[in-house]
Amino acid sequence: MRSLHQDGLVVVENVIPHDSLDRLNKKMIEDAYTLQSRKGDSPFNYNPGNIQQDSPPVREHFDASIFLNPFATQITSSALGPRPKWTFCSGNTAMPPTAEHPPMSQPVHSDADFAHPSHPFAYVINVPLITMTPENGSTEVWLGTHTDTGLHVQEGLHGERASGRVKLDELEKRRVDRPPCQPVVPKGSLVIRDLRLWHAGVGNQTEIPRVMLAMIHFASWYRNPMKLELADDLRPVIESQTDVEVPVDWVTKPEAISRYLNRGFGNAYDFNQQP
């Protein structure tokens, strides 16, 4: 709790079995190359080497140790209050460089690119499927900036592909006090990050795709209207747990399989709350 309050981020190691990560990683790497083959129509964020991709929302590829990890929910419930709402589930894949697309970093930005509370209201749970390093695209994080993410430090409106960018003069002022870092996050870990924290995806310099899942837990009082879309074969798993509230649009398994690689990305999602 102290780390989340002061830094806006905490890494918890050795909480997810490696075999579970390996099974999901194999499938998501296959999907990543499928998405990359769409070229300009691929769901990239800021630059083509940084692809947003969802995991298959079906029982076969759903492991509770990854998506409903008890350590993650204990932390978010302690910080946000009982039964936070899980309304976003996607991922970010740093693809190996190509001659056409050398490694590139995203601009430093905040995901809270809208008027938002000045106290914690949402935490992102990132799960890298392999060990994440500066070489393969470990996220650059600016610790402590979650308390200074008002719209006055940003440029780009919500809805633009590169919204939430932190102004360069603000970055330089912050760099003097506390420069950014790129942590090594061992396989089997999870990262809990305040949604408001400044961060940037960094290019992958290796030959292996680096997949990192991203789930968001919102406080129960925060009126975000999003829902997950899951296959109905997951219904018993989701409805039998009581740690988090999970608003879901249920679809058949064939529907889920046909749609999960064709969803919106980036600013197609609105993390704001209803009036």
Backbone as CSV, one residue per row, in Angstrom:
resi,resn,N_x,N_y,N_z,CA_x,CA_y,CA_z,C_x,C_y,C_z
1,MET,0.827,-1.200,0.000,0.000,0.000,0.000,0.869,1.261,0.000
2,ARG,1.974,1.210,0.751,2.864,2.372,0.789,3.481,2.616,-0.588
3,SER,3.903,1.548,-1.265,4.491,1.701,-2.595,3.477,2.241,-3.592
4,LEU,2.258,1.737,-3.544,1.233,2.236,-4.450,0.948,3.706,-4.183
5,HIS,0.914,4.079,-2.928,0.621,5.466,-2.571,1.753,6.397,-2.996
6,GLN,3.005,5.995,-2.731,4.138,6.872,-3.008,4.591,6.825,-4.465
7,ASP,4.671,5.620,-5.028,5.244,5.442,-6.364,4.199,5.277,-7.462
8,GLY,3.014,4.800,-7.095,1.994,4.541,-8.107,2.183,3.229,-8.832
9,LEU,3.095,2.380,-8.322,3.359,1.099,-8.986,4.030,0.148,-8.013
10,VAL,3.702,-1.139,-8.138,4.371,-2.162,-7.349,4.471,-3.438,-8.190
11,VAL,5.590,-4.165,-8.041,5.786,-5.452,-8.706,5.735,-6.547,-7.651
12,VAL,4.948,-7.571,-7.902,4.849,-8.712,-6.988,5.361,-9.942,-7.739
13,GLU,6.417,-10.550,-7.236,7.070,-11.649,-7.945,6.580,-13.011,-7.461
14,ASN,6.764,-14.009,-8.325,6.526,-15.424,-7.978,5.081,-15.700,-7.561
15,VAL,4.128,-15.203,-8.336,2.720,-15.424,-7.980,1.917,-16.101,-9.088
16,ILE,2.548,-16.391,-10.241,1.832,-17.038,-11.348,2.678,-18.204,-11.861
17,PRO,2.105,-19.409,-11.954,2.864,-20.573,-12.437,3.358,-20.360,-13.872
18,HIS,4.596,-20.752,-14.127,5.190,-20.538,-15.447,4.495,-21.342,-16.536
19,ASP,4.016,-22.550,-16.216,3.386,-23.354,-17.269,2.099,-22.698,-17.763
20,SER,1.380,-22.011,-16.888,0.177,-21.295,-17.305,0.534,-20.163,-18.267
21,LEU,1.611,-19.446,-17.954,2.057,-18.352,-18.813,2.529,-18.884,-20.163
22,ASP,3.229,-20.011,-20.168,3.760,-20.575,-21.409,2.633,-20.962,-22.365
23,ARG,1.580,-21.573,-21.837,0.460,-21.995,-22.696,-0.191,-20.786,-23.359
24,LEU,-0.437,-19.751,-22.569,-1.092,-18.565,-23.124,-0.152,-17.826,-24.076
25,ASN,1.122,-17.768,-23.742,2.087,-17.057,-24.579,2.161,-17.664,-25.976
26,LYS,2.145,-18.977,-26.061,2.214,-19.641,-27.369,1.067,-19.188,-28.264
27,LYS,-0.139,-19.177,-27.720,-1.304,-18.783,-28.503,-1.258,-17.301,-28.865
28,MET,-0.866,-16.456,-27.918,-0.914,-15.016,-28.172,0.193,-14.567,-29.136
29,ILE,1.316,-15.270,-29.174,2.336,-14.946,-30.170,1.824,-15.275,-31.573
30,GLU,1.138,-16.404,-31.709,0.522,-16.729,-33.007,-0.434,-15.617,-33.421
31,ASP,-1.261,-15.181,-32.487,-2.225,-14.117,-32.774,-1.519,-12.802,-33.108
32,ALA,-0.398,-12.532,-32.435,0.323,-11.273,-32.660,0.795,-11.166,-34.109
33,TYR,1.298,-12.265,-34.652,1.749,-12.234,-36.041,0.564,-12.106,-37.004
34,THR,-0.572,-12.674,-36.624,-1.786,-12.483,-37.431,-2.170,-11.012,-37.474
35,LEU,-2.135,-10.362,-36.320,-2.481,-8.944,-36.258,-1.450,-8.097,-37.002
36,GLN,-0.168,-8.417,-36.849,0.873,-7.642,-37.525,0.727,-7.723,-39.043
37,SER,0.246,-8.835,-39.546,0.109,-9.011,-40.993,-0.929,-8.070,-41.598
38,ARG,-1.757,-7.451,-40.760,-2.748,-6.493,-41.257,-2.118,-5.138,-41.565
39,LYS,-0.846,-4.983,-41.249,-0.064,-3.783,-41.544,-0.753,-2.519,-41.019
40,GLY,-1.124,-1.597,-41.887,-1.714,-0.330,-41.432,-3.034,-0.490,-40.722
41,ASP,-3.673,-1.642,-40.903,-4.945,-1.906,-40.219,-4.754,-2.684,-38.931
42,SER,-3.505,-2.918,-38.537,-3.276,-3.638,-37.284,-3.597,-2.715,-36.108
43,PRO,-3.958,-3.277,-34.975,-4.361,-2.456,-33.821,-3.167,-1.946,-33.030
44,PHE,-2.370,-1.058,-33.648,-1.169,-0.595,-32.963,-1.450,0.680,-32.178
45,ASN,-0.661,0.870,-31.133,-0.757,2.064,-30.291,0.486,2.925,-30.487
46,TYR,0.324,4.084,-31.064,1.391,5.059,-31.294,2.333,4.655,-32.426
47,ASN,2.834,3.405,-32.432,3.702,2.988,-33.528,3.462,1.508,-33.846
48,PRO,3.749,1.089,-35.104,3.369,-0.255,-35.556,4.013,-1.409,-34.814
49,GLY,5.116,-1.151,-34.105,5.747,-2.239,-33.357,5.108,-2.504,-32.015
50,ASN,4.111,-1.718,-31.663,3.450,-1.831,-30.359,1.980,-2.159,-30.592
51,ILE,1.646,-3.427,-30.537,0.314,-3.892,-30.912,-0.538,-4.128,-29.663
52,GLN,-1.764,-3.650,-29.702,-2.723,-4.016,-28.653,-3.444,-5.275,-29.095
53,GLN,-3.438,-6.288,-28.253,-4.137,-7.516,-28.601,-4.802,-8.120,-27.379
54,ASP,-5.973,-8.696,-27.606,-6.718,-9.352,-26.541,-6.343,-10.826,-26.469
55,SER,-6.454,-11.374,-25.295,-6.295,-12.821,-25.143,-7.598,-13.506,-25.558
56,PRO,-7.538,-14.775,-25.952,-8.773,-15.477,-26.337,-9.713,-15.593,-25.128
57,PRO,-10.929,-15.047,-25.207,-11.819,-15.007,-24.045,-12.652,-16.279,-23.895
58,VAL,-11.973,-17.414,-23.905,-12.641,-18.712,-23.818,-11.981,-19.546,-22.731
59,ARG,-12.691,-20.534,-22.243,-12.224,-21.334,-21.107,-10.877,-21.989,-21.375
60,GLU,-10.661,-22.443,-22.584,-9.424,-23.147,-22.936,-8.185,-22.317,-22.633
61,HIS,-8.275,-20.995,-22.774,-7.113,-20.129,-22.600,-7.234,-19.208,-21.386
62,PHE,-8.143,-19.539,-20.483,-8.367,-18.707,-19.302,-7.862,-19.446,-18.072
63,ASP,-6.846,-18.887,-17.441,-6.301,-19.463,-16.213,-6.526,-18.466,-15.093
64,ALA,-7.218,-18.883,-14.041,-7.543,-17.969,-12.949,-6.298,-17.409,-12.265
65,SER,-5.195,-18.163,-12.284,-3.973,-17.653,-11.653,-3.441,-16.425,-12.385
66,ILE,-3.848,-16.257,-13.657,-3.442,-15.094,-14.443,-4.497,-13.992,-14.367
67,PHE,-5.739,-14.336,-14.653,-6.777,-13.321,-14.830,-7.535,-12.981,-13.548
68,LEU,-7.518,-13.877,-12.597,-8.189,-13.619,-11.317,-7.211,-13.890,-10.177
69,ASN,-6.008,-13.422,-10.351,-4.958,-13.734,-9.382,-5.316,-13.194,-8.000
70,PRO,-5.305,-14.032,-6.972,-5.746,-13.589,-5.642,-4.841,-12.524,-5.022
71,PHE,-3.551,-12.537,-5.340,-2.668,-11.502,-4.808,-3.014,-10.142,-5.411
72,ALA,-3.319,-10.142,-6.692,-3.695,-8.881,-7.351,-4.985,-8.329,-6.760
73,THR,-5.979,-9.186,-6.603,-7.265,-8.684,-6.107,-7.184,-8.289,-4.634
74,GLN,-6.325,-8.950,-3.856,-6.139,-8.515,-2.462,-5.586,-7.098,-2.412
75,ILE,-4.647,-6.816,-3.311,-4.026,-5.490,-3.310,-4.999,-4.425,-3.812
76,THR,-5.676,-4.704,-4.934,-6.593,-3.680,-5.457,-7.776,-3.459,-4.539
77,SER,-8.258,-4.534,-3.874,-9.384,-4.332,-2.943,-8.969,-3.567,-1.707
78,SER,-7.717,-3.762,-1.281,-7.228,-2.992,-0.136,-7.094,-1.511,-0.494
79,ALA,-6.688,-1.243,-1.725,-6.456,0.143,-2.141,-7.731,0.860,-2.554
80,LEU,-8.673,0.130,-3.176,-9.854,0.768,-3.763,-11.145,0.500,-2.998
81,GLY,-11.125,-0.492,-2.110,-12.346,-0.905,-1.442,-12.800,-2.261,-1.966
82,PRO,-13.729,-2.898,-1.267,-14.137,-4.266,-1.612,-14.709,-4.380,-3.021
83,ARG,-14.465,-5.528,-3.623,-15.006,-5.934,-4.918,-14.860,-4.864,-5.995
84,PRO,-13.630,-4.540,-6.358,-13.447,-3.628,-7.487,-14.040,-4.236,-8.756
85,LYS,-14.301,-3.371,-9.739,-14.910,-3.820,-10.995,-13.834,-4.067,-12.044
86,TRP,-13.839,-5.262,-12.595,-12.921,-5.619,-13.671,-13.672,-5.432,-14.989
87,THR,-13.368,-4.344,-15.692,-14.132,-4.034,-16.895,-13.275,-3.902,-18.148
88,PHE,-11.968,-4.170,-18.042,-11.088,-4.075,-19.210,-10.101,-5.223,-19.157
89,CYS,-9.933,-5.889,-20.294,-8.971,-6.994,-20.378,-8.399,-7.015,-21.788
90,SER,-7.135,-6.689,-21.902,-6.497,-6.677,-23.213,-5.013,-6.990,-23.021
91,GLY,-4.174,-6.506,-23.894,-2.757,-6.766,-23.778,-1.978,-5.879,-24.716
92,ASN,-0.681,-5.876,-24.522,0.211,-5.053,-25.321,1.393,-5.915,-25.723
93,THR,1.666,-5.979,-27.018,2.755,-6.821,-27.509,3.800,-5.978,-28.218
94,ALA,5.033,-6.034,-27.713,6.166,-5.374,-28.364,6.755,-6.365,-29.353
95,MET,6.603,-6.061,-30.644,7.027,-6.985,-31.699,8.517,-6.821,-32.008
96,PRO,9.160,-7.889,-32.476,10.559,-7.776,-32.896,10.706,-6.735,-33.997
97,PRO,11.865,-6.091,-34.075,12.044,-5.059,-35.095,12.132,-5.656,-36.493
98,THR,11.748,-4.862,-37.474,11.899,-5.222,-38.876,12.602,-4.059,-39.576
99,ALA,13.031,-4.283,-40.813,13.668,-3.206,-41.563,12.704,-2.046,-41.756
100,GLU,11.432,-2.380,-41.913,10.412,-1.356,-42.119,10.074,-0.620,-40.830
101,HIS,10.123,-1.363,-39.710,9.740,-0.778,-38.426,10.816,-1.077,-37.369
102,PRO,11.849,-0.252,-37.270,12.855,-0.419,-36.218,12.243,-0.135,-34.850
103,PRO,12.932,-0.499,-33.768,12.369,-0.284,-32.424,12.071,1.198,-32.189
104,MET,10.865,1.461,-31.711,10.459,2.830,-31.404,9.724,2.848,-30.077
105,SER,9.867,3.932,-29.351,9.156,4.086,-28.085,7.899,4.922,-28.283
106,GLN,6.913,4.663,-27.444,5.749,5.530,-27.407,6.132,6.863,-26.759
107,PRO,5.366,7.916,-27.008,5.552,9.121,-26.202,5.142,8.834,-24.762
108,VAL,5.765,9.489,-23.819,5.355,9.341,-22.416,3.940,9.887,-22.288
109,HIS,3.067,9.113,-21.662,1.668,9.505,-21.599,1.018,8.961,-20.332
110,SER,-0.189,9.447,-20.080,-1.038,8.918,-19.012,-2.284,8.329,-19.648
111,ASP,-2.727,7.182,-19.129,-3.967,6.584,-19.628,-5.197,7.347,-19.133
112,ALA,-5.009,8.206,-18.156,-6.114,9.025,-17.636,-6.148,10.338,-18.423
113,ASP,-6.535,10.229,-19.702,-6.533,11.393,-20.598,-7.885,12.102,-20.588
114,PHE,-8.443,12.248,-19.414,-9.754,12.873,-19.224,-9.773,13.450,-17.815
115,ALA,-10.726,14.322,-17.525,-10.845,14.863,-16.168,-11.113,13.708,-15.208
116,HIS,-10.271,13.573,-14.186,-10.370,12.401,-13.324,-10.128,12.790,-11.868
117,PRO,-10.504,11.905,-10.938,-10.296,12.202,-9.518,-8.822,12.374,-9.187
118,SER,-8.546,13.110,-8.122,-7.163,13.325,-7.686,-6.718,12.246,-6.706
119,HIS,-7.557,11.271,-6.464,-7.200,10.146,-5.593,-7.358,8.860,-6.395
120,PRO,-6.823,7.738,-5.932,-6.861,6.508,-6.723,-8.283,6.056,-7.036
121,PHE,-8.494,5.671,-8.288,-9.806,5.156,-8.697,-9.687,3.927,-9.597
122,ALA,-8.482,3.638,-10.078,-8.309,2.485,-10.965,-6.855,2.034,-10.961
123,TYR,-6.667,0.730,-11.005,-5.323,0.154,-11.097,-5.257,-0.807,-12.286
124,VAL,-4.181,-0.682,-13.046,-3.901,-1.594,-14.149,-3.088,-2.760,-13.598
125,ILE,-3.507,-3.970,-13.920,-2.744,-5.165,-13.561,-2.079,-5.677,-14.830
126,ASN,-0.762,-5.544,-14.898,-0.001,-6.045,-16.044,0.624,-7.383,-15.703
127,VAL,0.504,-8.325,-16.626,1.126,-9.639,-16.464,1.981,-9.922,-17.689
128,PRO,3.306,-9.786,-17.584,4.160,-10.170,-18.721,4.210,-11.694,-18.826
129,LEU,4.101,-12.206,-20.047,4.087,-13.659,-20.227,5.481,-14.256,-20.276
130,ILE,6.501,-13.402,-20.431,7.892,-13.814,-20.305,8.591,-12.768,-19.433
131,THR,9.823,-13.046,-19.032,10.571,-12.029,-18.280,10.691,-10.771,-19.137
132,MET,10.372,-9.642,-18.547,10.354,-8.371,-19.257,11.608,-7.585,-18.895
133,THR,12.344,-7.157,-19.914,13.628,-6.476,-19.712,13.671,-5.212,-20.571
134,PRO,14.629,-4.327,-20.316,14.779,-3.163,-21.198,15.018,-3.559,-22.657
135,GLU,15.650,-4.703,-22.884,15.945,-5.121,-24.254,14.694,-5.558,-25.012
136,ASN,13.751,-6.227,-24.339,12.571,-6.712,-25.065,11.339,-5.827,-24.870
137,GLY,11.525,-4.648,-24.276,10.414,-3.708,-24.232,9.746,-3.549,-22.890
138,SER,10.506,-3.648,-21.811,9.944,-3.337,-20.495,9.421,-1.902,-20.506
139,THR,8.247,-1.704,-19.935,7.616,-0.380,-19.950,8.455,0.634,-19.172
140,GLU,8.652,1.806,-19.771,9.297,2.906,-19.059,8.273,3.531,-18.128
141,VAL,8.609,3.632,-16.845,7.668,4.185,-15.863,8.290,5.375,-15.142
142,TRP,7.445,6.346,-14.860,7.858,7.566,-14.167,7.210,7.537,-12.784
143,LEU,7.918,6.933,-11.834,7.339,6.690,-10.517,6.987,8.002,-9.819
144,GLY,5.849,7.981,-9.159,5.401,9.133,-8.398,4.567,10.132,-9.182
145,THR,4.459,9.946,-10.499,3.745,10.940,-11.307,2.231,10.766,-11.287
146,HIS,1.742,9.731,-10.624,0.294,9.521,-10.582,-0.433,10.631,-9.848
147,THR,0.295,11.419,-9.063,-0.352,12.524,-8.340,-0.241,13.833,-9.104
148,ASP,0.312,13.791,-10.328,0.481,15.024,-11.110,0.072,14.766,-12.555
149,THR,-1.137,14.244,-12.759,-1.560,13.855,-14.105,-2.787,14.616,-14.569
150,GLY,-2.988,15.805,-14.044,-4.106,16.603,-14.533,-3.936,16.929,-16.002
151,LEU,-5.019,17.381,-16.633,-4.979,17.659,-18.057,-4.015,18.792,-18.394
152,HIS,-3.623,19.588,-17.397,-2.717,20.699,-17.670,-1.327,20.230,-18.082
153,VAL,-0.955,18.976,-17.768,0.370,18.479,-18.163,0.303,17.658,-19.448
154,GLN,-0.895,17.499,-20.001,-1.078,16.628,-21.164,-1.380,17.447,-22.418
155,GLU,-1.204,16.781,-23.561,-1.678,17.325,-24.830,-2.282,16.186,-25.635
156,GLY,-3.195,16.528,-26.520,-3.913,15.495,-27.259,-5.196,15.140,-26.545
157,LEU,-6.308,15.280,-27.232,-7.608,15.021,-26.628,-7.932,13.540,-26.666
158,HIS,-8.759,13.105,-25.701,-9.213,11.717,-25.733,-9.920,11.460,-27.059
159,GLY,-9.604,10.334,-27.665,-10.154,10.013,-28.976,-9.100,10.098,-30.059
160,GLU,-8.062,10.915,-29.834,-6.952,10.940,-30.774,-6.063,9.719,-30.526
161,ARG,-5.348,9.302,-31.550,-4.523,8.090,-31.418,-3.412,8.280,-30.399
162,ALA,-2.950,9.502,-30.226,-1.842,9.758,-29.299,-2.259,10.757,-28.228
163,SER,-3.406,10.528,-27.627,-3.852,11.431,-26.569,-3.122,11.126,-25.266
164,GLY,-3.203,12.067,-24.325,-2.603,11.861,-23.018,-1.107,12.069,-22.966
165,ARG,-0.498,12.550,-24.077,0.951,12.768,-24.091,1.326,13.842,-23.080
166,VAL,2.373,13.572,-22.325,2.838,14.556,-21.347,3.705,15.579,-22.078
167,LYS,3.476,16.839,-21.790,4.215,17.919,-22.449,5.711,17.787,-22.170
168,LEU,6.516,18.105,-23.166,7.964,17.917,-23.055,8.569,18.735,-21.922
169,ASP,8.082,19.958,-21.718,8.664,20.759,-20.632,8.345,20.171,-19.273
170,GLU,7.173,19.524,-19.153,6.814,18.849,-17.896,7.713,17.635,-17.674
171,LEU,8.024,16.919,-18.753,8.919,15.766,-18.642,10.302,16.192,-18.155
172,GLU,10.804,17.255,-18.718,12.151,17.687,-18.346,12.196,18.175,-16.902
173,LYS,11.153,18.850,-16.459,11.101,19.274,-15.053,11.095,18.052,-14.141
174,ARG,10.317,17.044,-14.507,10.224,15.842,-13.683,11.535,15.054,-13.705
175,ARG,12.191,15.012,-14.859,13.421,14.231,-15.001,14.496,14.698,-14.023
176,VAL,14.517,15.990,-13.727,15.497,16.538,-12.797,15.284,15.970,-11.397
177,ASP,14.019,15.849,-10.973,13.709,15.364,-9.628,13.765,13.841,-9.520
178,ARG,13.202,13.151,-10.531,13.137,11.695,-10.463,13.024,11.141,-11.880
179,PRO,14.128,10.736,-12.473,14.096,10.250,-13.855,13.340,8.927,-13.960
180,PRO,12.950,8.550,-15.177,12.199,7.298,-15.362,13.093,6.076,-15.199
181,CYS,12.471,4.909,-15.143,13.223,3.661,-15.088,12.519,2.618,-15.946
182,GLN,13.280,1.584,-16.331,12.748,0.433,-17.050,13.064,-0.808,-16.221
183,PRO,12.135,-1.283,-15.439,12.447,-2.403,-14.553,12.555,-3.736,-15.285
184,VAL,13.337,-4.636,-14.732,13.290,-6.048,-15.123,12.192,-6.691,-14.296
185,VAL,11.220,-7.294,-14.973,10.095,-7.929,-14.281,10.160,-9.428,-14.566
186,PRO,10.533,-10.248,-13.569,10.705,-11.679,-13.817,9.394,-12.364,-14.208
187,LYS,9.527,-13.364,-15.032,8.380,-14.198,-15.397,7.735,-14.738,-14.128
188,GLY,6.401,-14.743,-14.093,5.681,-15.174,-12.906,5.252,-14.028,-12.019
189,SER,5.620,-12.796,-12.434,5.282,-11.607,-11.640,4.033,-10.939,-12.188
190,LEU,3.490,-10.036,-11.388,2.473,-9.120,-11.882,2.843,-7.715,-11.436
191,VAL,2.415,-6.743,-12.245,2.680,-5.337,-11.975,1.348,-4.660,-11.727
192,ILE,1.254,-3.908,-10.649,0.039,-3.136,-10.383,0.408,-1.663,-10.491
193,ARG,-0.277,-0.960,-11.409,0.067,0.421,-11.727,-1.163,1.313,-11.619
194,ASP,-0.998,2.457,-10.971,-2.060,3.453,-10.937,-2.332,3.914,-12.367
195,LEU,-3.595,3.954,-12.756,-3.958,4.318,-14.127,-3.396,5.679,-14.528
196,ARG,-3.172,6.547,-13.548,-2.746,7.922,-13.839,-1.244,8.049,-14.086
197,LEU,-0.468,7.025,-13.783,0.988,7.118,-13.822,1.507,7.371,-15.236
198,TRP,2.500,8.251,-15.374,3.152,8.468,-16.654,3.941,7.211,-17.027
199,HIS,3.881,6.825,-18.287,4.612,5.647,-18.741,4.736,5.688,-20.266
200,ALA,5.546,4.788,-20.811,5.724,4.705,-22.262,6.143,3.297,-22.640
201,GLY,5.482,2.741,-23.654,5.937,1.482,-24.218,7.250,1.698,-24.947
202,VAL,8.166,0.750,-24.819,9.498,0.863,-25.409,9.685,-0.237,-26.442
203,GLY,10.405,0.077,-27.519,10.594,-0.884,-28.598,11.333,-2.140,-28.174
204,ASN,10.983,-3.226,-28.822,11.606,-4.532,-28.582,12.823,-4.677,-29.485
205,GLN,13.990,-4.923,-28.891,15.229,-5.070,-29.673,15.623,-6.531,-29.871
206,THR,14.766,-7.461,-29.416,15.076,-8.883,-29.540,14.272,-9.494,-30.687
207,GLU,14.448,-10.795,-30.876,13.746,-11.496,-31.952,12.502,-12.226,-31.461
208,ILE,12.133,-12.018,-30.207,10.995,-12.727,-29.617,9.929,-11.715,-29.194
209,PRO,8.674,-11.874,-29.629,7.623,-10.955,-29.186,7.482,-10.969,-27.670
210,ARG,7.239,-9.793,-27.100,7.033,-9.665,-25.662,5.566,-9.296,-25.414
211,VAL,4.805,-10.265,-24.917,3.375,-10.060,-24.657,3.184,-9.683,-23.194
212,MET,2.398,-8.646,-22.961,2.076,-8.223,-21.599,0.578,-7.979,-21.515
213,LEU,-0.100,-8.712,-20.649,-1.531,-8.527,-20.461,-1.802,-7.254,-19.675
214,ALA,-2.984,-6.699,-19.874,-3.391,-5.499,-19.131,-4.858,-5.645,-18.741
215,MET,-5.099,-5.672,-17.445,-6.463,-5.699,-16.912,-6.639,-4.475,-16.022
216,ILE,-7.839,-3.934,-15.961,-8.070,-2.768,-15.114,-9.146,-3.077,-14.086
217,HIS,-8.820,-2.795,-12.826,-9.790,-2.849,-11.738,-10.162,-1.416,-11.366
218,PHE,-11.443,-1.086,-11.480,-11.946,0.219,-11.069,-12.593,0.089,-9.693
219,ALA,-12.539,1.167,-8.922,-13.245,1.180,-7.639,-14.735,0.945,-7.886
220,SER,-15.392,0.284,-6.935,-16.811,-0.055,-7.120,-17.680,1.182,-7.278
221,TRP,-17.229,2.314,-6.706,-18.016,3.547,-6.777,-17.776,4.325,-8.068
222,TYR,-16.773,3.915,-8.848,-16.425,4.646,-10.069,-17.343,4.184,-11.198
223,ARG,-18.025,5.097,-11.836,-19.121,4.748,-12.735,-18.651,4.536,-14.181
224,ASN,-17.694,3.636,-14.354,-17.266,3.307,-15.710,-18.217,2.262,-16.295
225,PRO,-18.755,2.493,-17.494,-19.802,1.607,-18.016,-19.302,0.426,-18.837
226,MET,-17.986,0.251,-18.995,-17.486,-0.811,-19.865,-17.838,-2.194,-19.314
227,LYS,-17.874,-3.158,-20.231,-18.079,-4.559,-19.869,-17.089,-5.424,-20.643
228,LEU,-16.755,-6.572,-20.070,-15.977,-7.554,-20.801,-16.894,-8.325,-21.740
229,GLU,-16.332,-8.832,-22.822,-17.063,-9.769,-23.678,-16.380,-11.121,-23.570
230,LEU,-17.086,-12.090,-23.003,-16.505,-13.407,-22.741,-17.399,-14.498,-23.320
231,ALA,-16.778,-15.632,-23.648,-17.540,-16.792,-24.103,-18.322,-17.388,-22.939
232,ASP,-19.500,-17.902,-23.234,-20.359,-18.400,-22.157,-19.815,-19.656,-21.478
233,ASP,-18.771,-20.290,-22.044,-18.179,-21.430,-21.323,-17.367,-20.968,-20.115
234,LEU,-17.149,-19.646,-19.993,-16.465,-19.090,-18.825,-17.427,-18.675,-17.721
235,ARG,-18.700,-18.745,-17.992,-19.679,-18.229,-17.037,-19.567,-18.881,-15.656
236,PRO,-19.429,-20.197,-15.547,-19.295,-20.800,-14.212,-18.069,-20.301,-13.449
237,VAL,-16.970,-20.062,-14.168,-15.741,-19.595,-13.520,-15.936,-18.179,-12.976
238,ILE,-16.487,-17.314,-13.794,-16.653,-15.909,-13.409,-17.691,-15.765,-12.300
239,GLU,-18.790,-16.452,-12.419,-19.885,-16.261,-11.469,-19.657,-16.989,-10.146
240,SER,-18.676,-17.881,-10.087,-18.408,-18.590,-8.829,-17.432,-17.842,-7.941
241,GLN,-16.756,-16.810,-8.487,-15.799,-16.053,-7.676,-16.496,-14.809,-7.112
242,THR,-16.010,-14.360,-5.974,-16.648,-13.220,-5.297,-15.672,-12.065,-5.020
243,ASP,-14.436,-12.173,-5.511,-13.429,-11.157,-5.188,-13.616,-9.859,-5.960
244,VAL,-14.064,-9.976,-7.210,-14.250,-8.795,-8.046,-15.616,-8.855,-8.710
245,GLU,-16.146,-7.665,-9.002,-17.363,-7.574,-9.805,-16.944,-7.604,-11.269
246,VAL,-17.628,-8.414,-12.077,-17.232,-8.548,-13.486,-18.458,-8.340,-14.372
247,PRO,-18.705,-7.111,-14.830,-19.798,-6.893,-15.790,-19.429,-7.544,-17.122
248,VAL,-20.313,-8.394,-17.640,-19.976,-9.172,-18.835,-21.126,-9.145,-19.839
249,ASP,-20.772,-9.025,-21.109,-21.666,-9.358,-22.213,-21.284,-10.767,-22.644
250,TRP,-22.173,-11.729,-22.375,-21.881,-13.118,-22.698,-22.202,-13.401,-24.161
251,VAL,-21.322,-14.124,-24.833,-21.550,-14.538,-26.216,-21.199,-16.018,-26.319
252,THR,-21.602,-16.632,-27.420,-21.249,-18.034,-27.612,-19.752,-18.162,-27.867
253,LYS,-19.227,-19.349,-27.672,-17.801,-19.566,-27.909,-17.411,-19.260,-29.356
254,PRO,-18.179,-19.729,-30.369,-17.812,-19.367,-31.753,-17.818,-17.860,-31.989
255,GLU,-18.781,-17.149,-31.389,-18.802,-15.689,-31.536,-17.563,-15.064,-30.914
256,ALA,-17.201,-15.525,-29.725,-16.031,-14.975,-29.041,-14.766,-15.188,-29.857
257,ILE,-14.600,-16.387,-30.411,-13.411,-16.702,-31.201,-13.349,-15.836,-32.458
258,SER,-14.496,-15.582,-33.061,-14.502,-14.822,-34.316,-14.298,-13.331,-34.110
259,ARG,-14.477,-12.843,-32.872,-14.491,-11.403,-32.649,-13.311,-10.845,-31.860
260,TYR,-12.611,-11.665,-31.092,-11.676,-11.087,-30.123,-10.458,-10.423,-30.765
261,LEU,-10.127,-10.790,-31.994,-9.010,-10.136,-32.675,-9.468,-8.946,-33.527
262,ASN,-10.735,-8.617,-33.439,-11.273,-7.511,-34.248,-11.916,-6.443,-33.383
263,ARG,-11.505,-6.342,-32.149,-12.097,-5.363,-31.246,-11.431,-4.000,-31.406
264,GLY,-12.013,-3.006,-30.733,-11.400,-1.689,-30.721,-10.073,-1.730,-29.988
265,PHE,-9.317,-0.656,-30.109,-8.027,-0.583,-29.428,-7.737,0.867,-29.105
266,GLY,-6.764,1.038,-28.202,-6.358,2.393,-27.848,-7.523,3.202,-27.303
267,ASN,-7.758,4.353,-27.917,-8.784,5.257,-27.423,-10.198,4.866,-27.813
268,ALA,-10.354,3.694,-28.427,-11.709,3.180,-28.619,-12.334,2.843,-27.260
269,TYR,-11.481,2.657,-26.254,-11.958,2.404,-24.895,-11.976,3.706,-24.118
270,ASP,-13.009,3.895,-23.361,-13.152,5.134,-22.574,-13.134,4.774,-21.093
271,PHE,-12.064,5.179,-20.397,-11.915,4.852,-18.988,-12.583,5.889,-18.083
272,ASN,-13.246,6.865,-18.677,-13.955,7.881,-17.903,-15.189,7.280,-17.249
273,GLN,-15.835,8.025,-16.395,-17.059,7.560,-15.768,-18.250,8.364,-16.288
274,GLN,-19.427,7.761,-16.164,-20.641,8.431,-16.579,-20.965,9.555,-15.593
275,PRO,-21.676,10.603,-16.057,-22.055,11.704,-15.141,-22.895,11.189,-13.992
